[in-house]
Amino acid sequence: MSRLRRINRCCLLLVVGVAVGCSPKASKTPAPGNHPQEAVIPAFHVDPSTAGSISGTIRYIGPRPAPKKIDMSNEPACVEAHKGRAVDESLVVASNGMMANAFIYVKAGLEGKRFETPSTPVQIDQNGCWFKPRVLGIQTGQILEVTNSDPVTHNIHPMAEVNREWNHSQGAGDPPIARKFAKPEIMIPVKCNIHSWMHAWIGVLDNPYFAVSKPDGTYSIQDLPPGTYTIGVWQETLGTQERQVTVAPHSNQLANFTFKGK
């Protein structure tokens, strides 16, 4: 084979090799837009013709603790808001033993269901040098709107462990603060770094089935699909309880809880 023919043959092999190496079949990089996507679970909607509910009371038994006075003397506006008679509200019990501010929620039984995020914000107000309400629930992704109705500067500091912790001061007349929580968390303690007596608690769930007991101790969780659920109850000084409850179609299941004083 002549030298010229050998050179031409080598050049041809080189060209073919480059063409094969650069062909789409040989490439291991997927084309843009062809990445597999995770399936999105459609939002669950309750059938109103079969939906049920759970309701009941939260009761306290045992000696009622004496009200503990709160010293607000370093903030005259706070003293004035309470006429000097502010007391601790970590345990609020009516004369008949009914207890407010317990957090009641569906702890288990909704697995595999995804619920739409409400468009209406949940509100917490710094009013009278308290967080109002003291105990509240919110869904993941729902907006928490924080306002300050007092003539003094406050600070809201949710000390989350599962979610991201944040800390924000808010002066008198400042616009509302809007924040969200990405993951379920029971319960997030909230404090004011300026006024040590200000406390609140936030329960974050990925479903809308929760309630806070009223001053008369009652609560109600509505529009539940029929099923068997674990209901959890939390109170900031007395701890937690839970029980299984079965909700039949279009029915109300009574579930009362009793906490004993420590």
N, C-alpha and C positions, 0 to 999 in steps of 0.2 A: 504493500500500500504506500502510495506516494506520501511525502510529507504534507502536501497541501490537502490531500483527502483526509489524512489523520486529523489535521487541525479543524477542518470543516465538521468532521464527525464529533469531535469534542465540544465544539460550539453548539451543535444541535442538541447533544445530551444535556448540556448546561441549561439551555433555554427550556427544554422540556421539564427538567427538574425544578426550575424556578416556577414554572407555570403550575405544576402539580402541587408544590409546597404552598402556593398562595391561593389555591382554589378554595371556594366556599366550603366544600366537603371536608377539607383538611383542617379548617379553622375550628378551634374549640371554644371560641368566644361567641355566646349567643347574640343574635341580632337584637338591636334595640327594640323594646316593646314586647319581646317574647318571654319575659320572665314570668314564671308561674305566680299567681296571686292567691292569697288565702281566701277561702270562701267566707262571705259575710253572712252571719246568721240573721235572718229577717227578724224584725221587731215583733215581739209577742203581743197580741191584743186579746184581752179577756172577752169572752162571750157574755154579754150582760144577762142573757137568759139563764145562765147557769152559775154566775158569780155568786159567791157567798161572802161572809165576813166573820171576824173574830172580835169580840168585845168583852169587857169585864172591868174589874176594879183592882187597884193596888192598895193594900191595907198594911198598916203598921201596928204591931202589938208590942206591948212592953212600956216601961216608963218613958214618957216623953222628955227629951232633954230640955233643960232650961235654955231659953234664947240667949245666944252669945252676942253681946254688944260689939259693934264694929267701930273702931276709933278712926274717924275721918278728919280729925282736928287739923291735919296739915293741909287740908283743902276746904276752905270756908264755903265754897259754892256747893260742895258735896254735903257738908253739914246742914246747910240751909235746905237742900233738896229733901232731906229726911227729917228735918226739924230736930236733929240731934238724937233720933231714935232708930238708927239703922242697926239691924241685927243680921247675923249670919243666916243664909238661906240654903245651906247644903242639905238640910233635912227639913222639909215643909210638911207638917202633919196637921190636919184639921182636928177639931175637938172630938170628932167621932172616929178618929184613927185613920181616915183616908189620906193617902199620900200623893202629893204632886211631884212632878219633875222626874218620874221614872221613865226610862226609855224602853219601849216595847217594839220588837222587830221580828221579822221572819228570818231565822238564822239558817235554816236548811229546808229544802223541799222545792226550790225553784231552779235547781240546776238545769242547764241547757236552754234556759229562756233568756232572751235579751230584751230589755225594756227601753223604750225611747226616753231620751233625756228631756225633762220638762223645760219649757222655754221661760217659765216664770221664775224669777230669782227667789231664793230664800233670804230673808232679811234678819240681821241682828243689829240692834241699836244700842249705843252707849248713852244711856239715859238715866239721870239721877245717880250717876256714878255707879251704875250696875250695867252688866250685859243683859239685854232683854231680847229674847228669852234666855234663861240660864241654860236650858237644855233644848237642843234642836236637832232635827234630822235633815239630811240632804242626799240627793243622788249623785253618783259620780258624773262629772262633767257639767253639773248644774251650777249656775252662778250663785255664789254667796255675796250678797250686797251688804256692806258694812257702813253704817252711818254714825255720826256723832251729833246728838241733840243737846249736848251740854255746853256751857260757856267756857269749858276748860279743855285742855289738850288731853287726849287719851292715847292708848297704845293697844293694839290687838295683836296677840302673839299665840297662834295655834301651834302647840308643841307636838306636831305629828311625828310618828315613827315610821309608818308605812308610806305615807305621802310626804311631800316636801314641806319642811318646816319653813314658816315665814313670819315676819315681824314688821309691823307697819304702824307708824304714829299718825294720828289724825287730829288736827287742830279744830277748834270751834269754827263752824262754817265751812270747813273743807268739803269738797265733793265726795260722794260715796266711793268706797273702795270695792272693786269687783275681783273676786278670786274664784278658783275652782279646785276641786280635789279629784285626782285621777283614779284612785284605788279605794276599795272599801276599807273602812277602819272604824272599829268600835272600841273605845270612844276617844276622841281627840280632846285633851285638856286645853283650855284657852285661858290666858291671863293677860292682865295689863301690867306692863313693866313700870308704869308710873304710879298706879294705885294698887297696892298689894292685895286689897280685899276683893278686887274684881275678878270673878271667875265665871267660866261658861264651859259647856261640853258639847261637842259636835259628833253625831253619829253619821258616818258616811256609808251608804249602801249602793249596790248596783241594781236595786229594785225599789219600787215606791211603797213597799209594805212595812211601814213603821208608824209609830205614834208616841206622843208624850202624854203621860197622865195629867189630867186637869186638877185644879185645886180640890175638887170633890173626889179625886182618886179614880175617875173613870177614864177609859180609853176605848178607841174603836179603830180597827183596821178593815177597810172596805175593799170591795171589788176583787176578792181573791178567787182565782180559779179553784175548782174543787180539787182536793188533795189532802195529803197528810204532811204536816209541817212541824218543824221544831221552832217553838216560840221562845225567844230570849228576852229577859228583862234585866235591866241594869239600873242601879241606883248608886250615886257617887260615894256614899258613905257606908252602905249596907251590902254592896257586892252584887252578885248576879244570881239569877235562877233561870231554868229552862224546863220546858215540857213539850210533849208531842200533842198536837191537836189535829183532828181530822175534820175537814170542812166538807159537808155534803153539798150537792148542787142547790143553789138558791136558798141557803140557810145561814143562820147566825149561830156560831159556836161560842158558848160562854167559857171564858178562861180567867178565873180570879187568881191573884197571887198575894201571898202574905209574907211580909218581912218581919223578923223579930229584932228588936232593939239590941244593940251590943252593950 
